[in-house]
Amino acid sequence: MRRYAIYKGLERPLVYRGFKGKFIGWGIGSLVIGLVGGGLLGALSSMYLGAVVTLAIIAGGLTFTFQRQKGGLHVKMRSTALFVHQAKLKHYGKTTSRNL
């Protein structure tokens, strides 16, 4: 019987430069949106205004992503409401011809 080593890192989320899991995509998205938005604004108005907007969008997007990452990888909804699930027990306790 052969024994193979099991890689234990498969259970952990992917990490790249401080970003974990789905937040890697969020970081890349903020970079792309910043570059495209700033490039378009720079082409349409002023190169310097485009550069400032590019840096502002990228910095804002990455800051937002880091802040959201502190909450964890999964959405944790903490509701204080009271939820009542109505039971549908129409035939409970009744004998029918199928139960016999």
PDB file as gemmi writes it, atoms N, CA and C in Angstrom:
CRYST1    1.000    1.000    1.000  90.00  90.00  90.00 P 1                      
ATOM      1  N   MET A   1       0.839  -1.172   0.000  1.00  0.00           N  
ATOM      2  CA  MET A   1       0.000   0.000   0.000  1.00  0.00           C  
ATOM      3  C   MET A   1       0.893   1.247   0.000  1.00  0.00           C  
ATOM      4  N   ARG A   2       0.632   2.142  -0.933  1.00  0.00           N  
ATOM      5  CA  ARG A   2       1.390   3.390  -0.993  1.00  0.00           C  
ATOM      6  C   ARG A   2       0.744   4.431  -0.097  1.00  0.00           C  
ATOM      7  N   ARG A   3       1.559   5.258   0.482  1.00  0.00           N  
ATOM      8  CA  ARG A   3       1.057   6.367   1.301  1.00  0.00           C  
ATOM      9  C   ARG A   3       1.474   7.676   0.640  1.00  0.00           C  
ATOM     10  N   TYR A   4       0.522   8.560   0.489  1.00  0.00           N  
ATOM     11  CA  TYR A   4       0.790   9.846  -0.125  1.00  0.00           C  
ATOM     12  C   TYR A   4       0.598  10.934   0.921  1.00  0.00           C  
ATOM     13  N   ALA A   5       1.449  11.930   0.850  1.00  0.00           N  
ATOM     14  CA  ALA A   5       1.311  13.063   1.765  1.00  0.00           C  
ATOM     15  C   ALA A   5       0.112  13.899   1.335  1.00  0.00           C  
ATOM     16  N   ILE A   6      -0.662  14.320   2.289  1.00  0.00           N  
ATOM     17  CA  ILE A   6      -1.838  15.139   2.010  1.00  0.00           C  
ATOM     18  C   ILE A   6      -1.464  16.594   2.251  1.00  0.00           C  
ATOM     19  N   TYR A   7      -1.728  17.420   1.260  1.00  0.00           N  
ATOM     20  CA  TYR A   7      -1.428  18.837   1.390  1.00  0.00           C  
ATOM     21  C   TYR A   7      -2.529  19.488   2.220  1.00  0.00           C  
ATOM     22  N   LYS A   8      -2.190  19.946   3.393  1.00  0.00           N  
ATOM     23  CA  LYS A   8      -3.174  20.497   4.326  1.00  0.00           C  
ATOM     24  C   LYS A   8      -3.589  21.927   3.984  1.00  0.00           C  
ATOM     25  N   GLY A   9      -2.895  22.574   3.074  1.00  0.00           N  
ATOM     26  CA  GLY A   9      -3.221  23.952   2.732  1.00  0.00           C  
ATOM     27  C   GLY A   9      -4.448  24.095   1.854  1.00  0.00           C  
ATOM     28  N   LEU A  10      -5.040  22.993   1.430  1.00  0.00           N  
ATOM     29  CA  LEU A  10      -6.213  23.072   0.557  1.00  0.00           C  
ATOM     30  C   LEU A  10      -7.436  23.591   1.284  1.00  0.00           C  
ATOM     31  N   GLU A  11      -7.463  23.514   2.584  1.00  0.00           N  
ATOM     32  CA  GLU A  11      -8.624  23.961   3.344  1.00  0.00           C  
ATOM     33  C   GLU A  11      -8.590  25.456   3.636  1.00  0.00           C  
ATOM     34  N   ARG A  12      -7.478  26.100   3.387  1.00  0.00           N  
ATOM     35  CA  ARG A  12      -7.345  27.525   3.659  1.00  0.00           C  
ATOM     36  C   ARG A  12      -7.670  28.340   2.406  1.00  0.00           C  
ATOM     37  N   PRO A  13      -8.143  29.585   2.579  1.00  0.00           N  
ATOM     38  CA  PRO A  13      -8.442  30.398   1.398  1.00  0.00           C  
ATOM     39  C   PRO A  13      -7.157  30.867   0.711  1.00  0.00           C  
ATOM     40  N   LEU A  14      -7.270  31.172  -0.562  1.00  0.00           N  
ATOM     41  CA  LEU A  14      -6.160  31.686  -1.341  1.00  0.00           C  
ATOM     42  C   LEU A  14      -5.791  33.070  -0.819  1.00  0.00           C  
ATOM     43  N   VAL A  15      -4.500  33.345  -0.654  1.00  0.00           N  
ATOM     44  CA  VAL A  15      -4.038  34.634  -0.144  1.00  0.00           C  
ATOM     45  C   VAL A  15      -3.037  35.215  -1.134  1.00  0.00           C  
ATOM     46  N   TYR A  16      -3.226  36.484  -1.492  1.00  0.00           N  
ATOM     47  CA  TYR A  16      -2.298  37.176  -2.381  1.00  0.00           C  
ATOM     48  C   TYR A  16      -2.155  38.609  -1.913  1.00  0.00           C  
ATOM     49  N   ARG A  17      -0.960  38.962  -1.467  1.00  0.00           N  
ATOM     50  CA  ARG A  17      -0.607  40.311  -1.016  1.00  0.00           C  
ATOM     51  C   ARG A  17      -1.584  40.878   0.016  1.00  0.00           C  
ATOM     52  N   GLY A  18      -1.970  40.065   0.943  1.00  0.00           N  
ATOM     53  CA  GLY A  18      -2.851  40.517   2.008  1.00  0.00           C  
ATOM     54  C   GLY A  18      -4.327  40.329   1.739  1.00  0.00           C  
ATOM     55  N   PHE A  19      -4.692  40.069   0.491  1.00  0.00           N  
ATOM     56  CA  PHE A  19      -6.085  39.836   0.152  1.00  0.00           C  
ATOM     57  C   PHE A  19      -6.374  38.347   0.221  1.00  0.00           C  
ATOM     58  N   LYS A  20      -7.542  37.993   0.728  1.00  0.00           N  
ATOM     59  CA  LYS A  20      -7.921  36.589   0.860  1.00  0.00           C  
ATOM     60  C   LYS A  20      -9.177  36.304   0.055  1.00  0.00           C  
ATOM     61  N   GLY A  21      -9.200  35.137  -0.568  1.00  0.00           N  
ATOM     62  CA  GLY A  21     -10.397  34.624  -1.230  1.00  0.00           C  
ATOM     63  C   GLY A  21     -11.000  35.572  -2.242  1.00  0.00           C  
ATOM     64  N   LYS A  22     -12.282  35.884  -2.043  1.00  0.00           N  
ATOM     65  CA  LYS A  22     -13.020  36.711  -3.004  1.00  0.00           C  
ATOM     66  C   LYS A  22     -12.522  38.145  -3.059  1.00  0.00           C  
ATOM     67  N   PHE A  23     -11.802  38.580  -2.023  1.00  0.00           N  
ATOM     68  CA  PHE A  23     -11.328  39.959  -1.994  1.00  0.00           C  
ATOM     69  C   PHE A  23     -10.162  40.188  -2.949  1.00  0.00           C  
ATOM     70  N   ILE A  24      -9.545  39.121  -3.446  1.00  0.00           N  
ATOM     71  CA  ILE A  24      -8.543  39.269  -4.501  1.00  0.00           C  
ATOM     72  C   ILE A  24      -9.221  39.839  -5.750  1.00  0.00           C  
ATOM     73  N   GLY A  25     -10.387  39.311  -6.083  1.00  0.00           N  
ATOM     74  CA  GLY A  25     -11.148  39.820  -7.230  1.00  0.00           C  
ATOM     75  C   GLY A  25     -11.605  41.246  -7.023  1.00  0.00           C  
ATOM     76  N   TRP A  26     -11.999  41.577  -5.789  1.00  0.00           N  
ATOM     77  CA  TRP A  26     -12.411  42.952  -5.494  1.00  0.00           C  
ATOM     78  C   TRP A  26     -11.241  43.912  -5.690  1.00  0.00           C  
ATOM     79  N   GLY A  27     -10.046  43.518  -5.245  1.00  0.00           N  
ATOM     80  CA  GLY A  27      -8.860  44.370  -5.401  1.00  0.00           C  
ATOM     81  C   GLY A  27      -8.510  44.571  -6.859  1.00  0.00           C  
ATOM     82  N   ILE A  28      -8.549  43.484  -7.635  1.00  0.00           N  
ATOM     83  CA  ILE A  28      -8.260  43.586  -9.070  1.00  0.00           C  
ATOM     84  C   ILE A  28      -9.311  44.454  -9.754  1.00  0.00           C  
ATOM     85  N   GLY A  29     -10.570  44.298  -9.337  1.00  0.00           N  
ATOM     86  CA  GLY A  29     -11.645  45.115  -9.911  1.00  0.00           C  
ATOM     87  C   GLY A  29     -11.452  46.595  -9.642  1.00  0.00           C  
ATOM     88  N   SER A  30     -11.031  46.942  -8.433  1.00  0.00           N  
ATOM     89  CA  SER A  30     -10.814  48.366  -8.131  1.00  0.00           C  
ATOM     90  C   SER A  30      -9.634  48.914  -8.932  1.00  0.00           C  
ATOM     91  N   LEU A  31      -8.605  48.093  -9.154  1.00  0.00           N  
ATOM     92  CA  LEU A  31      -7.488  48.542  -9.990  1.00  0.00           C  
ATOM     93  C   LEU A  31      -7.936  48.782 -11.435  1.00  0.00           C  
ATOM     94  N   VAL A  32      -8.699  47.861 -11.974  1.00  0.00           N  
ATOM     95  CA  VAL A  32      -9.149  47.983 -13.371  1.00  0.00           C  
ATOM     96  C   VAL A  32     -10.098  49.169 -13.529  1.00  0.00           C  
ATOM     97  N   ILE A  33     -11.041  49.305 -12.603  1.00  0.00           N  
ATOM     98  CA  ILE A  33     -11.991  50.427 -12.687  1.00  0.00           C  
ATOM     99  C   ILE A  33     -11.261  51.760 -12.560  1.00  0.00           C  
ATOM    100  N   GLY A  34     -10.279  51.818 -11.664  1.00  0.00           N  
ATOM    101  CA  GLY A  34      -9.499  53.052 -11.509  1.00  0.00           C  
ATOM    102  C   GLY A  34      -8.710  53.399 -12.755  1.00  0.00           C  
ATOM    103  N   LEU A  35      -8.074  52.388 -13.350  1.00  0.00           N  
ATOM    104  CA  LEU A  35      -7.284  52.657 -14.555  1.00  0.00           C  
ATOM    105  C   LEU A  35      -8.165  53.044 -15.741  1.00  0.00           C  
ATOM    106  N   VAL A  36      -9.257  52.341 -15.925  1.00  0.00           N  
ATOM    107  CA  VAL A  36     -10.144  52.654 -17.061  1.00  0.00           C  
ATOM    108  C   VAL A  36     -10.825  54.006 -16.858  1.00  0.00           C  
ATOM    109  N   GLY A  37     -11.359  54.224 -15.662  1.00  0.00           N  
ATOM    110  CA  GLY A  37     -12.041  55.497 -15.396  1.00  0.00           C  
ATOM    111  C   GLY A  37     -11.108  56.686 -15.471  1.00  0.00           C  
ATOM    112  N   GLY A  38      -9.933  56.556 -14.870  1.00  0.00           N  
ATOM    113  CA  GLY A  38      -8.963  57.655 -14.933  1.00  0.00           C  
ATOM    114  C   GLY A  38      -8.418  57.860 -16.332  1.00  0.00           C  
ATOM    115  N   GLY A  39      -8.235  56.760 -17.067  1.00  0.00           N  
ATOM    116  CA  GLY A  39      -7.761  56.893 -18.449  1.00  0.00           C  
ATOM    117  C   GLY A  39      -8.764  57.593 -19.337  1.00  0.00           C  
ATOM    118  N   LEU A  40     -10.036  57.236 -19.167  1.00  0.00           N  
ATOM    119  CA  LEU A  40     -11.071  57.918 -19.962  1.00  0.00           C  
ATOM    120  C   LEU A  40     -11.173  59.396 -19.605  1.00  0.00           C  
ATOM    121  N   LEU A  41     -11.134  59.690 -18.311  1.00  0.00           N  
ATOM    122  CA  LEU A  41     -11.209  61.091 -17.898  1.00  0.00           C  
ATOM    123  C   LEU A  41      -9.976  61.866 -18.361  1.00  0.00           C  
ATOM    124  N   GLY A  42      -8.816  61.215 -18.312  1.00  0.00           N  
ATOM    125  CA  GLY A  42      -7.596  61.868 -18.787  1.00  0.00           C  
ATOM    126  C   GLY A  42      -7.627  62.120 -20.285  1.00  0.00           C  
ATOM    127  N   ALA A  43      -8.209  61.196 -21.028  1.00  0.00           N  
ATOM    128  CA  ALA A  43      -8.290  61.380 -22.474  1.00  0.00           C  
ATOM    129  C   ALA A  43      -9.305  62.450 -22.848  1.00  0.00           C  
ATOM    130  N   LEU A  44     -10.367  62.566 -22.056  1.00  0.00           N  
ATOM    131  CA  LEU A  44     -11.424  63.522 -22.404  1.00  0.00           C  
ATOM    132  C   LEU A  44     -11.165  64.924 -21.867  1.00  0.00           C  
ATOM    133  N   SER A  45     -10.443  65.040 -20.761  1.00  0.00           N  
ATOM    134  CA  SER A  45     -10.237  66.386 -20.204  1.00  0.00           C  
ATOM    135  C   SER A  45      -8.746  66.676 -20.040  1.00  0.00           C  
ATOM    136  N   SER A  46      -8.197  66.385 -18.887  1.00  0.00           N  
ATOM    137  CA  SER A  46      -6.811  66.720 -18.605  1.00  0.00           C  
ATOM    138  C   SER A  46      -6.067  65.484 -18.120  1.00  0.00           C  
ATOM    139  N   MET A  47      -4.819  65.351 -18.534  1.00  0.00           N  
ATOM    140  CA  MET A  47      -4.014  64.213 -18.119  1.00  0.00           C  
ATOM    141  C   MET A  47      -3.796  64.230 -16.605  1.00  0.00           C  
ATOM    142  N   TYR A  48      -3.601  65.387 -16.038  1.00  0.00           N  
ATOM    143  CA  TYR A  48      -3.350  65.493 -14.596  1.00  0.00           C  
ATOM    144  C   TYR A  48      -4.604  65.163 -13.785  1.00  0.00           C  
ATOM    145  N   LEU A  49      -5.743  65.620 -14.254  1.00  0.00           N  
ATOM    146  CA  LEU A  49      -7.003  65.283 -13.589  1.00  0.00           C  
ATOM    147  C   LEU A  49      -7.267  63.779 -13.670  1.00  0.00           C  
ATOM    148  N   GLY A  50      -6.957  63.183 -14.814  1.00  0.00           N  
ATOM    149  CA  GLY A  50      -7.109  61.742 -14.971  1.00  0.00           C  
ATOM    150  C   GLY A  50      -6.217  60.969 -14.030  1.00  0.00           C  
ATOM    151  N   ALA A  51      -4.965  61.448 -13.840  1.00  0.00           N  
ATOM    152  CA  ALA A  51      -4.038  60.776 -12.930  1.00  0.00           C  
ATOM    153  C   ALA A  51      -4.518  60.869 -11.488  1.00  0.00           C  
ATOM    154  N   VAL A  52      -5.031  62.028 -11.096  1.00  0.00           N  
ATOM    155  CA  VAL A  52      -5.533  62.198  -9.724  1.00  0.00           C  
ATOM    156  C   VAL A  52      -6.754  61.304  -9.493  1.00  0.00           C  
ATOM    157  N   VAL A  53      -7.656  61.268 -10.454  1.00  0.00           N  
ATOM    158  CA  VAL A  53      -8.850  60.438 -10.325  1.00  0.00           C  
ATOM    159  C   VAL A  53      -8.473  58.961 -10.301  1.00  0.00           C  
ATOM    160  N   THR A  54      -7.504  58.558 -11.122  1.00  0.00           N  
ATOM    161  CA  THR A  54      -7.039  57.169 -11.115  1.00  0.00           C  
ATOM    162  C   THR A  54      -6.525  56.780  -9.743  1.00  0.00           C  
ATOM    163  N   LEU A  55      -5.659  57.589  -9.181  1.00  0.00           N  
ATOM    164  CA  LEU A  55      -5.106  57.287  -7.847  1.00  0.00           C  
ATOM    165  C   LEU A  55      -6.186  57.298  -6.770  1.00  0.00           C  
ATOM    166  N   ALA A  56      -7.127  58.222  -6.881  1.00  0.00           N  
ATOM    167  CA  ALA A  56      -8.193  58.303  -5.876  1.00  0.00           C  
ATOM    168  C   ALA A  56      -9.103  57.077  -5.930  1.00  0.00           C  
ATOM    169  N   ILE A  57      -9.463  56.637  -7.123  1.00  0.00           N  
ATOM    170  CA  ILE A  57     -10.342  55.466  -7.261  1.00  0.00           C  
ATOM    171  C   ILE A  57      -9.629  54.208  -6.789  1.00  0.00           C  
ATOM    172  N   ILE A  58      -8.360  54.042  -7.166  1.00  0.00           N  
ATOM    173  CA  ILE A  58      -7.612  52.858  -6.749  1.00  0.00           C  
ATOM    174  C   ILE A  58      -7.432  52.839  -5.238  1.00  0.00           C  
ATOM    175  N   ALA A  59      -7.034  53.969  -4.652  1.00  0.00           N  
ATOM    176  CA  ALA A  59      -6.834  54.023  -3.196  1.00  0.00           C  
ATOM    177  C   ALA A  59      -8.150  53.803  -2.458  1.00  0.00           C  
ATOM    178  N   GLY A  60      -9.213  54.416  -2.933  1.00  0.00           N  
ATOM    179  CA  GLY A  60     -10.515  54.222  -2.301  1.00  0.00           C  
ATOM    180  C   GLY A  60     -11.015  52.793  -2.409  1.00  0.00           C  
ATOM    181  N   GLY A  61     -10.850  52.195  -3.578  1.00  0.00           N  
ATOM    182  CA  GLY A  61     -11.291  50.813  -3.775  1.00  0.00           C  
ATOM    183  C   GLY A  61     -10.510  49.827  -2.930  1.00  0.00           C  
ATOM    184  N   LEU A  62      -9.191  49.989  -2.860  1.00  0.00           N  
ATOM    185  CA  LEU A  62      -8.380  49.086  -2.047  1.00  0.00           C  
ATOM    186  C   LEU A  62      -8.647  49.272  -0.555  1.00  0.00           C  
ATOM    187  N   THR A  63      -8.861  50.513  -0.127  1.00  0.00           N  
ATOM    188  CA  THR A  63      -9.203  50.770   1.274  1.00  0.00           C  
ATOM    189  C   THR A  63     -10.546  50.131   1.618  1.00  0.00           C  
ATOM    190  N   PHE A  64     -11.527  50.296   0.750  1.00  0.00           N  
ATOM    191  CA  PHE A  64     -12.829  49.682   0.963  1.00  0.00           C  
ATOM    192  C   PHE A  64     -12.711  48.165   1.031  1.00  0.00           C  
ATOM    193  N   THR A  65     -11.895  47.592   0.151  1.00  0.00           N  
ATOM    194  CA  THR A  65     -11.712  46.141   0.130  1.00  0.00           C  
ATOM    195  C   THR A  65     -11.054  45.653   1.417  1.00  0.00           C  
ATOM    196  N   PHE A  66     -10.035  46.354   1.891  1.00  0.00           N  
ATOM    197  CA  PHE A  66      -9.399  45.966   3.152  1.00  0.00           C  
ATOM    198  C   PHE A  66     -10.373  46.058   4.318  1.00  0.00           C  
ATOM    199  N   GLN A  67     -11.214  47.091   4.331  1.00  0.00           N  
ATOM    200  CA  GLN A  67     -12.188  47.244   5.418  1.00  0.00           C  
ATOM    201  C   GLN A  67     -13.220  46.129   5.390  1.00  0.00           C  
ATOM    202  N   ARG A  68     -13.699  45.764   4.215  1.00  0.00           N  
ATOM    203  CA  ARG A  68     -14.685  44.677   4.099  1.00  0.00           C  
ATOM    204  C   ARG A  68     -14.071  43.328   4.447  1.00  0.00           C  
ATOM    205  N   GLN A  69     -12.778  43.171   4.182  1.00  0.00           N  
ATOM    206  CA  GLN A  69     -12.108  41.912   4.466  1.00  0.00           C  
ATOM    207  C   GLN A  69     -11.986  41.662   5.961  1.00  0.00           C  
ATOM    208  N   LYS A  70     -11.942  42.717   6.752  1.00  0.00           N  
ATOM    209  CA  LYS A  70     -11.845  42.559   8.206  1.00  0.00           C  
ATOM    210  C   LYS A  70     -13.076  41.864   8.777  1.00  0.00           C  
ATOM    211  N   GLY A  71     -14.202  41.952   8.089  1.00  0.00           N  
ATOM    212  CA  GLY A  71     -15.432  41.308   8.544  1.00  0.00           C  
ATOM    213  C   GLY A  71     -15.469  39.819   8.283  1.00  0.00           C  
ATOM    214  N   GLY A  72     -14.542  39.303   7.494  1.00  0.00           N  
ATOM    215  CA  GLY A  72     -14.507  37.878   7.198  1.00  0.00           C  
ATOM    216  C   GLY A  72     -14.845  37.600   5.746  1.00  0.00           C  
ATOM    217  N   LEU A  73     -14.621  36.354   5.339  1.00  0.00           N  
ATOM    218  CA  LEU A  73     -14.849  35.980   3.947  1.00  0.00           C  
ATOM    219  C   LEU A  73     -16.319  35.780   3.617  1.00  0.00           C  
ATOM    220  N   HIS A  74     -17.122  35.499   4.615  1.00  0.00           N  
ATOM    221  CA  HIS A  74     -18.525  35.190   4.372  1.00  0.00           C  
ATOM    222  C   HIS A  74     -19.410  36.250   5.017  1.00  0.00           C  
ATOM    223  N   VAL A  75     -20.548  36.502   4.425  1.00  0.00           N  
ATOM    224  CA  VAL A  75     -21.483  37.482   4.940  1.00  0.00           C  
ATOM    225  C   VAL A  75     -22.138  36.907   6.193  1.00  0.00           C  
ATOM    226  N   LYS A  76     -22.038  37.648   7.263  1.00  0.00           N  
ATOM    227  CA  LYS A  76     -22.633  37.195   8.516  1.00  0.00           C  
ATOM    228  C   LYS A  76     -23.767  38.153   8.875  1.00  0.00           C  
ATOM    229  N   MET A  77     -24.956  37.753   8.581  1.00  0.00           N  
ATOM    230  CA  MET A  77     -26.122  38.587   8.873  1.00  0.00           C  
ATOM    231  C   MET A  77     -26.557  38.336  10.309  1.00  0.00           C  
ATOM    232  N   ARG A  78     -26.595  39.362  11.104  1.00  0.00           N  
ATOM    233  CA  ARG A  78     -27.046  39.253  12.486  1.00  0.00           C  
ATOM    234  C   ARG A  78     -28.382  39.989  12.596  1.00  0.00           C  
ATOM    235  N   SER A  79     -29.448  39.248  12.467  1.00  0.00           N  
ATOM    236  CA  SER A  79     -30.769  39.850  12.510  1.00  0.00           C  
ATOM    237  C   SER A  79     -31.312  39.783  13.933  1.00  0.00           C  
ATOM    238  N   THR A  80     -31.933  40.866  14.365  1.00  0.00           N  
ATOM    239  CA  THR A  80     -32.552  40.903  15.693  1.00  0.00           C  
ATOM    240  C   THR A  80     -34.052  40.674  15.612  1.00  0.00           C  
ATOM    241  N   ALA A  81     -34.557  40.402  14.415  1.00  0.00           N  
ATOM    242  CA  ALA A  81     -35.989  40.209  14.225  1.00  0.00           C  
ATOM    243  C   ALA A  81     -36.402  38.814  14.688  1.00  0.00           C  
ATOM    244  N   LEU A  82     -37.688  38.647  14.900  1.00  0.00           N  
ATOM    245  CA  LEU A  82     -38.259  37.362  15.290  1.00  0.00           C  
ATOM    246  C   LEU A  82     -38.934  36.767  14.063  1.00  0.00           C  
ATOM    247  N   PHE A  83     -38.474  35.601  13.654  1.00  0.00           N  
ATOM    248  CA  PHE A  83     -39.017  34.940  12.474  1.00  0.00           C  
ATOM    249  C   PHE A  83     -39.911  33.797  12.918  1.00  0.00           C  
ATOM    250  N   VAL A  84     -41.154  33.760  12.416  1.00  0.00           N  
ATOM    251  CA  VAL A  84     -42.105  32.708  12.747  1.00  0.00           C  
ATOM    252  C   VAL A  84     -42.364  31.913  11.478  1.00  0.00           C  
ATOM    253  N   HIS A  85     -42.039  30.628  11.532  1.00  0.00           N  
ATOM    254  CA  HIS A  85     -42.280  29.741  10.392  1.00  0.00           C  
ATOM    255  C   HIS A  85     -43.542  28.949  10.671  1.00  0.00           C  
ATOM    256  N   GLN A  86     -44.538  29.142   9.850  1.00  0.00           N  
ATOM    257  CA  GLN A  86     -45.816  28.490  10.047  1.00  0.00           C  
ATOM    258  C   GLN A  86     -45.707  27.025   9.633  1.00  0.00           C  
ATOM    259  N   ALA A  87     -46.146  26.143  10.511  1.00  0.00           N  
ATOM    260  CA  ALA A  87     -46.096  24.714  10.222  1.00  0.00           C  
ATOM    261  C   ALA A  87     -47.294  24.327   9.360  1.00  0.00           C  
ATOM    262  N   LYS A  88     -47.039  23.457   8.396  1.00  0.00           N  
ATOM    263  CA  LYS A  88     -48.109  22.975   7.522  1.00  0.00           C  
ATOM    264  C   LYS A  88     -48.394  21.523   7.907  1.00  0.00           C  
ATOM    265  N   LEU A  89     -49.183  21.343   8.943  1.00  0.00           N  
ATOM    266  CA  LEU A  89     -49.461  20.014   9.489  1.00  0.00           C  
ATOM    267  C   LEU A  89     -50.936  19.672   9.295  1.00  0.00           C  
ATOM    268  N   LYS A  90     -51.398  19.643   8.070  1.00  0.00           N  
ATOM    269  CA  LYS A  90     -52.807  19.385   7.791  1.00  0.00           C  
ATOM    270  C   LYS A  90     -53.205  17.952   8.143  1.00  0.00           C  
ATOM    271  N   HIS A  91     -52.364  16.997   7.783  1.00  0.00           N  
ATOM    272  CA  HIS A  91     -52.731  15.589   7.934  1.00  0.00           C  
ATOM    273  C   HIS A  91     -52.017  14.931   9.109  1.00  0.00           C  
ATOM    274  N   TYR A  92     -51.455  15.702   9.986  1.00  0.00           N  
ATOM    275  CA  TYR A  92     -50.705  15.123  11.101  1.00  0.00           C  
ATOM    276  C   TYR A  92     -51.669  14.469  12.099  1.00  0.00           C  
ATOM    277  N   GLY A  93     -51.446  13.206  12.401  1.00  0.00           N  
ATOM    278  CA  GLY A  93     -52.266  12.502  13.381  1.00  0.00           C  
ATOM    279  C   GLY A  93     -53.492  11.850  12.814  1.00  0.00           C  
ATOM    280  N   LYS A  94     -53.849  12.118  11.577  1.00  0.00           N  
ATOM    281  CA  LYS A  94     -55.034  11.513  10.959  1.00  0.00           C  
ATOM    282  C   LYS A  94     -54.626  10.246  10.217  1.00  0.00           C  
ATOM    283  N   THR A  95     -55.406   9.251  10.314  1.00  0.00           N  
ATOM    284  CA  THR A  95     -55.132   8.025   9.564  1.00  0.00           C  
ATOM    285  C   THR A  95     -55.885   8.057   8.259  1.00  0.00           C  
ATOM    286  N   THR A  96     -55.237   7.683   7.236  1.00  0.00           N  
ATOM    287  CA  THR A  96     -55.868   7.609   5.927  1.00  0.00           C  
ATOM    288  C   THR A  96     -55.743   6.176   5.423  1.00  0.00           C  
ATOM    289  N   SER A  97     -56.340   5.935   4.314  1.00  0.00           N  
ATOM    290  CA  SER A  97     -56.296   4.587   3.766  1.00  0.00           C  
ATOM    291  C   SER A  97     -54.874   4.228   3.301  1.00  0.00           C  
ATOM    292  N   ARG A  98     -54.056   5.234   2.976  1.00  0.00           N  
ATOM    293  CA  ARG A  98     -52.696   4.956   2.556  1.00  0.00           C  
ATOM    294  C   ARG A  98     -51.807   4.563   3.737  1.00  0.00           C  
ATOM    295  N   ASN A  99     -52.111   5.052   4.950  1.00  0.00           N  
ATOM    296  CA  ASN A  99     -51.295   4.745   6.108  1.00  0.00           C  
ATOM    297  C   ASN A  99     -51.563   3.354   6.661  1.00  0.00           C  
ATOM    298  N   LEU A 100     -52.671   2.733   6.307  1.00  0.00           N  
ATOM    299  CA  LEU A 100     -53.017   1.430   6.856  1.00  0.00           C  
ATOM    300  C   LEU A 100     -52.372   0.319   6.146  1.00  0.00           C  
TER     301      LEU A 100                                                      
END                                                                             
